Amino acid sequence: MSSSPKLTAPYGSWSSPITSDLVSGAGKTLGGTKVDSHGHLLLLESRPSESGRGVIVKGGDNENTDVTPVEYSVRTVANEYGGGDFCVLGDTGTLIFSNYDDQRLYKQLIDSKESPPVALTPDYGGPLVAYADGVFDKRLNRYITVREDRRESCRTSVTTIVSVELKDSSNIQDPKVLVGGNDFYAFPRLDPEGKRLAWIEWSHPNMPWDRSQLWVGYISDNGDIYKRVCVAGDDPSIVESPTEPKWSSEGDLFFVTDRNLGFWNLHRWVESDNKVLPVYSLEAEFTRPSWVFGINSYELLEEKKNLIACSYRQKGRSYLAVVDKDKHTLSVLQTPFTDLRNITSGIRCLYVEGASAIHPLSVAKVTLDDEASKVVDFKIVWSSSPTSSQYESYFSSPEFIEFPTEVPGEKAYAYYYPPTNPMYQASQDEKPPLLLESHGGPTDEARGILNLSIQFWTSRGWGFVDVNYGGSTGYGREFRERLLKHWGIVDVNDCCSCAQFLVESGKVDGKRLCITGCSAGGYTTLAALAFKESFNAGASLFGVADAKLLKEQIPKFEAYYIDNLIGSEKGFIERNPINNVDRFSCPIILFQGLEDKVVNPEQARTIYKALKSKGLPVALVEYEGEQHGFRMAENIKYTLEQQMVFFARLVGHFKVADEFIPIKIDNFD
């Protein structure tokens, strides 16, 4: 039986069942996974439908149940970006979590709704002290965790590794400092006997992916650290950033570092000689930058003590693999996921966070055979969008592309999503409009996975491209460091080169090119619109408009990051969009949260006022209660709708099929 002929309509005007309500409702994010002593999965999900509330969920065979009481929201703001928000305490049936409103640590029985969470850390009169990335010390019945103390100032906060007493007491004491004196700490990890503590530390002006150190401290019977050894990162002749330390059940220390190939690979510490040896070397990334606490890219398998389950990323794709640490071999495991994040060991299984072109962010239970050489069962047990599969015929599959940059012989990378809708086609002489996204970070990575917000555009007849410009993660240190001292140049040039590449390839309309970006991606967006003429309109979501002001106001974690990216005072002047508003020449829409502590709302207001005075079409949308990144479903929905209407009216020259009510655009309406 033949299918119905497609309707012919202009690109951008197609109707689609992938609505803004669907996108905003499917925006659950994942904050990590743990497994309790009975093998039950515990995961943290953030829910836009509940204003971004973080809820720990216990996975069952048939259904998931909420563990977190409705009065609490699990989320830490340590280092501003958080992560490592909760921990399971061995076989005690107890977990510890950070509560968003007051940033205190609480202890909670996993399976008892009658017993409310009990506070473990003092009340400092507000969310002034934050905790993240903790581990249970069974030997001394305490919780060892990273603490960020902001009682003096966010700019001069003090970060330490502390121990928190777990005994119930009405007189809660201040945590005890175990390690301090450096600017930052992460990954405190205890050996099986509780007598050695490994951790990562780094100091200004570095970010953890620039240079860091791995230390091991020896613990006395009273819980103090009496001796320290630097395992990696102390040799000035070796540029490396060790991360993710982990002890085996035999007491061997493993970690990931990029000392050999410029890629993060697995290594092992030989304690007797204080030497570091590679476990397996490959030009691929076995971890990602520590923007958040609690990254878990590999697991040491208890059933097969010579094997390490891991994920690695190579040329835009993730792989699940098993490394034999004795034979130094690697075997790839086949799964439907092409993008992987954290891995958690279960009982004779792995819980893998992943996605693909047809799978949204999900958690899968992966069961291996007895030799851990192949996958015998793959079952998705949690999905950020469980109903998305019904729209699969509308999904646009990402095409991984390499394109030439302005530097001869260099390439950058992107994922291009062509317009896709089973009901519509455009006339043969028309090319689609393009929306280019510049990702945030800027040390982040565009990943070719199912993202309904992208499908919202492509199913309506837009081309969409997600760019990995020089400076992005996933392609090694050399590629990542292209951006040092060249932010606002390399990223902008690469985005413009990508758009031009797609035009010259005949994929998109060169007269209808739009650009969007969040945070640092918003800076790239604004810089591209100010200093280049490649794009016809843009949208900045909590974007950096004033790098100089950002440098002066940004919290401690990134205090020197902007200096490293810009490089000089001259650069702050020449590459600052806010100093060059006279060079803007096309329409811009800005979206900003009013509680943003990373990018002050005044940055968006200043750009808005300047462009309004200049006579350019401009609109500003401000959200009460939103911080750096939008978490509320209604705001995610509104942002998506208004971007599309803005671009359609000012660049697309077509009518959007949806009945979106457009906001007022200054100098246009």
N, C-alpha and C positions, 0 to 999 in steps of 0.2 A: 504494500500500500504506500503510495507516494505521500510525502509530507507536504504541508501547505507551503506555498511560495512565500518568501520573505517579503515584508513590506519595505519599500524604498523610502527612506527619510534621511534628512541631513544628520551627519555625525553630531553627537551631543544632544539630540532631541529625542532619542529613543526612550521608551518607557521600560522600567525594569522592576522586578519583584525584590531586588536587593535594595531595600529602602533605608532611609536614614534611621528609622526606628530599629530596623534589624541590625544595622551596624552598631549603633550605640548600645543596644541591648546585648550584643555579642562581644562587648569589649572587656570581658573578664581577663584579668592578667594573673600570672602565676608568680608567687613569691617564694617558691622552693618546696621541696618534698622531703619527708622523713619516713622512716619505717619503725614501728614500735617492736618490742621484743616478741610479740606474737605474729609478726609479719604483716600487720595492718598498715596500709598506706595512710599517711597524714600529709595534707598539702594545704598551702595558703593561697586563697584566691581573693582578689580585689574585685568588688562588685559595683559597677557604675550605677546600677539600679538602687543601691543603698548609699549613694554619695561617695563611692569609693571605699566603703568599709572593708577591712581585711578580716577574713573569716577562715579559721582552720577547719578543714573538712576531713572527716575520716572516711576512707573508702571501704566499701563492702563489696560482696560478690554481686549484689543486685542493685544497691543504691548507696549514695553518699549521704552522710549525716553531719550536720554542723556540730562542732565541738565548742566554738567560741560563743559565750553568751551575748545576747543582743546589746548589752550595755558596753561591750568592749569592741575595739577595733585593733587588730594585730598589725602593727607597723612601727618600725623604728625610723628615726630621722638622723641617725648617726652618719656623719660625713655628708649630710644633706640628702643623699640618695638612698640611704638605708640598705636593706638586705640582711640576711641572717637574723630574721625576726623572731624565730622560735627554735626550740630544741626539745627533743625527747630524752628523758632522763633514764637511760638504760632500760632495765626490766622493772622499774618502779611503778609503771602505769601512770606516770606524771609527765607533764610538759611544762616548760617555762616559755613565756612570751613577753614581748614588749607591747605595752598598750599605747596607742597613738596619742590620746588626749593628754596624758600626763608623763608619758615616756618612762614610766616605772616598769620594773620587771614583776611579773606575777607568776605564781605557781598554781597549776590546775590539774586535778585528776581527769584523765582523758574520758573515762567512762562513767563519771558521776555528775549528773546535772544538779543533784541536790547540794553538792559542795561547791560554793562559789570560789572563784580565784582568790588567792591570798597574796597580798603585796610582799615583795622581798626586799625592795630598795626604798630608801627614804623619800618622803614627799618634800620637794624643794620649793613648793609654791608655784609650780608650773612646769612645763616641759623643757627644763633647763639642762637636764642630764640624761643622755641617751645611751643605750646599750645595744650591742650587736654581736653576732657571730660567736655564740657561746658553746662551751662543752661541759659535760658532767664529769666531775672528779669523784668517782665512786670511793676511792680510798679515804678521802678526807671529807666526804659528804658536802661538797661545795660546788658552786657553778663558776667557771672561769670564763670571762668574757671581755670584750673590748668596751671601754667606757669613754664617751666624749662628754666632757664637762664644759658647758657654755655659761656657767654662772657669771663669769666676768664679761665675756663677749664672744659672739660667733667668730669674729676675726682672730681672736686669740684663745680659742678653746683649747683645753688640755686633754690629750688622748693618752690613755694608759690601758694596760691589761690588769684587770682586778679579779678578786675572788669574792663571791657573794655567798653568805651562809644560807643553808637551806632549812635549818631547823625553824619550826614555828615559834614566833616570839612577838609579843606586843611591843617590844622595844627594839625596833629595827635599827641596826647599826650601819654606818657608812661602809661600803665595800673596802676591802684591803687591797692596796696597790701591790702588785707582784712585779710588773715591768713598767718602767717609765723613762722619761728623759728625751725621747725622740719625738718627732712631730706626729707620726702616724703608726698605727699597729693594725694587724689583721691576722686572721687564720690562727688563733691560739689552738693548738692541737696536742692532746696528751697521749703518751705512749700507753700500752695496755696495762702496765703496772702503776701508772700514775706517778712515775718518778722522773719523767723528762717531759718538758713542755717545748714544743716547736712553735715558732711564730714568724710572721713577716713584719718587717718595719722599713720605713723610708722617711726621708727628710726633705724639706724644702731645698731647692726649688723643683724637685722631681715629682712627677706623678708615679704611681706604683708600677706602671708599665714602662717608665723611662729607666729608672734604677731603683732597686730595692735590695734588701738583705734578708737572708734566712738565718735565724738563730735557734739554738737549742739551749734551754736552761735546765739545770739539774735541781730537783726539788728535795728539800730536807724533810724530816719527819714532822716538823711543825708547819710545813706548807710554804716556806720561803724558798726563793731561788738563791742558791749559794754559789753557783758556778755557771758561766755562760761560754758558749762556743759559737763563733760565726761560721756557718756551713757554706754559704755562698753569698757573693755580692760585695765582699770586702777587698777584693783585688782590684786596684784602680786600672789595671791594664785589661781587665775583662769587663766589657759592657754587658750587663745582664739584668734581668728583672725576675728573680725567682718568685714563685707563687704556689699556692695549693699544697702545702706540706701535709703528709698523711703517713701514719704509722701502720705497719703491718702487724698481724697478730704475733709475729715472732720478734717484734721490736725493731724492725728495719724502717728507716725513714726514706720516703719517696717524695718527690716534688716535681714541679714543672719549671723549666727555665729556658732562656733563649741564648745561652752562652756560645753555642757551637755554630749553628747554621743561620742565626738570626731569626729562627722560628722557635716557638715554645714547644719543647719536647720533654718527654719523661726522663727523669734522672733519679739516681739513688746515692745516698750518703754512706760512705764506708767510715764508720765511727772510729775504728781503731787507728786509721791513718789520717782521719779528717780529710778524706778525698771525696770528690764528686765524680761519678761515672754515669755515662748515658745508658739508659735502658733500651731505647730504640730511637734512631735518628731519621728524620724525614722532613722534607721542606713543606711542612704543614703546621698549622696551629692546633695544639692540643689543649688550649684554654683560650680565654678572652680577657680583655682588660678589666681590672677590678674597679669598675665604676660603683659596684654594689658589693656588699659583704656576702659571704656564704656561697660563692661559686663552687660547684662540685662536678668537675669535668671527667673524673675517672673514679673507679672503685677497685679496691683490692679484693679479689674474690676469696671468700672463706672456704668454699667447697674445693677450690683448686688454687692452692696457695702460691703456685708459680705463675698465676695468670692475673692480668690487670684488664678490667673492662674499661674502655675509654672511648671518647669521641674526638675526632679531629676534623679540621676544616682545610680544604684545599681547592683553590680556584672556584670559589663560590658554592661549594657543596660540602655538606657534612657527611661523615662516615662513622658508623658504630663498629668498633673493632675490639679484638682481644690481643694483648701483647703478652708473650711469654718472656718473663723477666730473666729467666735463666738462659734460654736459647736465643734471646734478642730477636724474636720473630714477631710479625704482625699478621693477623688474619682478620679480614673484613667480614662482618656479619650483615646479612641482607635483611633490611626492614623497609617498609613503605616510606619512612621519613627520609627527607633529603636535607633536613636542617635539625641539628641537635643542640641542646643546652646542657642541663644538669642530668646526672645519672645517680641513682640511689639503689643500693643493694637491698633486695628483699630476701625471703627464704627461697633459695633455689631459683631466683628470678632477678631481673633488673626492672626498675621503674625509670623510664626514659622520657624526658621532656623533649618534644620534637614537633615538627610540622613538615608540610610539603606543599606542592602547588595545589593539591586538593584537600589537604588536611590543615585545619587551623591549629593554632597552638594547642597541644594536647599532651596528656601523659599516657604512655602505653606500658602495659605489663609485658615484658619480653622474657620468655622462658627459653633457656638454652638446653641442648642435649647434655648427656653426662660428661662429655669431653669439653663442653663449652666451646664447641667448634662451629655450631650453626644454630639458628633460631628454629625452634620447633613449635612455638606458639607466639602470636602477636595479638594483643587485645588492648584497644583503647579504653581506659577506665575513667578518664576525665577529658572534657573538651571545653575550650573557651566558647565554642559555638556549636552545640550538639545538633542543631537543626540545619547547619549550613549545607549538608550534602544534598538536600532537596533542590538546591539551586545550581548544581554542578554544571548543567548545560549552559549556564551563563558565565562560567568561570573563564577568565583569560589566563592562559598558561604563560609564565614568565620565560622570556628568551634571554639567556645569559649572553651578553655581548662584551667584546673587547673593542675599545676605540682608541685612536691615537690622540695623545695630548698635544699641547703646544710645544713640548720639549721633544726634539727629534729622537726617535727610537723608543720613547716611553709610551706605555699604554695605561689606561685606567679601565674600570669595569662598571657594568650596570645590568639591571634586569629591566627589559622592555616588555610591557604588557599591551598587546594590540587590542583594539576595540572588539568586543565579542558579545553577540546577542543572537540567540537562535531565531528570533522573530524579525530581526531587522537587517537591512544592508543599506549602504549609502550608494549614491551614483558613482559610476566608475571614474569620473573626472574629478572627484572630490577626495582630498586627503584629510585625515582627522586632526582636530586640535590636540595639542600635547600638554600634559601637566607633568613637569619634572619635579621630583622631590629630592632635596638635599638633606641628608640625614643629620641628626644631632651628634653631639659629643664634643668636638667633631671626631674624636677617636671612637667611632662606632662603626656599624656595618649594616648596609642594606642587605636583606636576606630574601631570597626568592621563594616566599611561602604564601599560603593563602591568607590574605588580609582583606576582609570584607570592605574596608574603607577604600582600598584600591579598586576592588570589583564594583563598588558603587559608581566609580568613574567609567571604567571600561565597558560595563554593561549598558551605559547610556551613550556610548559612542566616542569616548575619549581614548587617546593613546596615553599611556602612563609609563614613566621611566623612573626607576629608583637607582640613584647613582652612588657608586663607591669611588669617590674622588681620591686623589693622593692624600694620604693621611688616615685612610680608613683602616679598620682592623680586618684581619683574615688573610692578609697577603704578606706577612712578615714585617720585621722591624724596618727594613730599608724603605718599603712602601709607606709604612706608617709615619716615618720621620720626614717624608717629603714636605709635610705641612709645617715643620718647625721653622719659625721665623717667616713663614710664608702663608699664614692664614689670611684669607681675603684675596689671595693671588692664585695659589694652586687649586684650591677648591672651586673658586669662581671660574677660572679658566677651564677646568675639567668639566664642570656643569655646562658651560657654553659649548665646549667641544662635543660633548655628548649630544646636545640638542642639534647641533649642526650636522653631526654624523647621521642622526636619524632623518633629518631633512634631506641630506644628500643621498641617503639610502632609499628615498621615496616612501618612507613609512608615515611621515607626518607633514602637516601644513606649516611651512616656514613663516607664515604670517599670523599664525595663531599658537604661539608658544607661551606657556605660563609656567611659573615656578613657585614652589611652596616649600616651607621648612619650619621645623620647630626648634626653639632654643638656639644652639650653635648653627643648626640648619637654617634658622631664621636670619642669622647674621649673613650666611652665605647668600641667601635669597636677597636680602637688602643690599648687600655689596654688589651682587650681580646686576641688580636693577639700577644702582647708582653709577657703577663704573663701566658697565657694558651696555650694548644695545641689542642683545640677543633675544630678550624676552619682551612680550607685549603687555604683561601684567603679572602681579605677584601677590602672594599671601604670606604673611609672617605670623606664626603662632608662638607667642611668648619669646620672640626672637631678640637677639642681642643687637641693639641699634647703636649703643655707645660702649665700645670695648674699654675705653678709658674709665668710664663710670663703673662698668662691671668689675674691672680690676680693683677699684677702690672699695667696692661694696660687697664683693663676693665672699662667702664664708671661707674658712681656713683651708678646707680640702683643696680648693682650686686657686688659692691666693697667688701663686706664681705661674699658674698654667697659662694665663693670658699673655704674660711676659714671654714665655717660651714660644708661644704661637705667633705673636706679633713681632717681637725681636728688638724693637727700638722705639724711642719716643716719636721719631719721624713716621714710623709705621702706624702708630696710634692716630696720628693726624691724617695721614694720607689715605688710610684704609678704614677710617671710621665713618660709617654711613651718616651718622648724625652731624658730622662736620662737613658733609658734602651734599646736603639736601638740594642744593641748586643743580646738581647733576642728575637728579631723578627726572624721568621724562615719561613715565607711564603709570597707569592706575595701580593702587596698592590697597589691600584690606589687611587690617591688623587685629589680632585676637590676643587678649591679655588677662591673666588672673590677677586679682587685686591683692592676694596674699603671697605673691611670688617673692621669695627671699633671694633667689638667684639673679633674676632679671627684674629690676625695679620697674613698676608700672609706669614711672615717669618717662622711661625710654620710649615706650610706644606712644605715649601722649605727645612727646616732643616731635617725633616723626610725623604724627598725625597733624599737629598744628602747623608744622612747617609746610607740609604738602598741601594742606588746605589753603594756606596763605599764598602758596605758589600757583594755585588754580588747578592742580591736578585732581582727578577723581580719587577720592580716598574715603575710607570708612574705618571706624574703630569700634570694636566690641570688647567690653570689659565684663568680667565675671566675678561676682562676689563669692568668696569662699574657696576659690580655686588657687592653687599654688603653682609650682613649676611643672606643668603638665596637667591636662584636664582629666578629672576623674569622674565627674558627674555626667550621667547619661544624657540629661537634657542639654548640657553644654557641648558634649561631643556631637550630638545630633545637630544642634544649631550651627556649630562651626562648619560642619560638612556641607549643610544646606547653603549657608551664606557664601562660602567659597565658590560653590558651583554657580549660584545665581549671579554673583559678582563677575565671574569670568565669562559667563554666557552673555550677559548684557554688554560688557565692555570689549570683549575680544571675539567671542564665538559667533555673534550675529545669528543666533538661533534661539528658539524658545525651549526652555526646559519642560519636559513632559510633566514633571511633578508640580503640584500646586504649592510651591514654596513662596512665602510672603517675604519679599526682599526688604532689607533695611534701607534706610536713607543713605545715599552716597553723596557726599559733599562734592560740589562742582560738577554734578552730573544730573541729578534729578531736577 
